[in-house]
Amino acid sequence: MYYNITESTYEENRLLFKTTTTGKLEDNILTYHTENDTIKFNLNNYSFTKENNESILKITENKCFLTLKELNQTLEIPYDYINFNYEHNNITFIYKLISNEYPIKIYLNIGDERNDI
């Protein structure tokens, strides 16, 4: 099923961007596209994947991997913490990679079902 998705991304409580798009929720996997990225949230095991032309970032509750497509190389990136919360059609995902100065917070609202796709 397709739904309206609103994504707000913050770094240290500063809004980096906000976008509205359409996402597909199937088998508890939410997939949607932003201007440059394809985002997937697995709501069963709370994993996050962000893919674009240059790289793939995959974060699970145990590991974080960054794949550089041009080099065909995958690196494990340590992280300080992750926090994933999903309730009432809202997802809050907060992570802080060891290489980042501040945590990244992604807030999603899964809105109304779309029948026109």
Salt bridges, closest charged atoms under 4 A:
GLU11 OE1 - ARG14 NH2 3.30
GLU26 OE1 - LYS24 NZ 3.73
GLU51 OE2 - LYS69 NZ 2.80
GLU76 OE2 - LYS63 NZ 3.54
ASP80 OD2 - LYS96 NZ 2.90
GLU87 OE2 - HIS88 NE2 3.97
ASP116 OD2 - ARG114 NH2 2.90
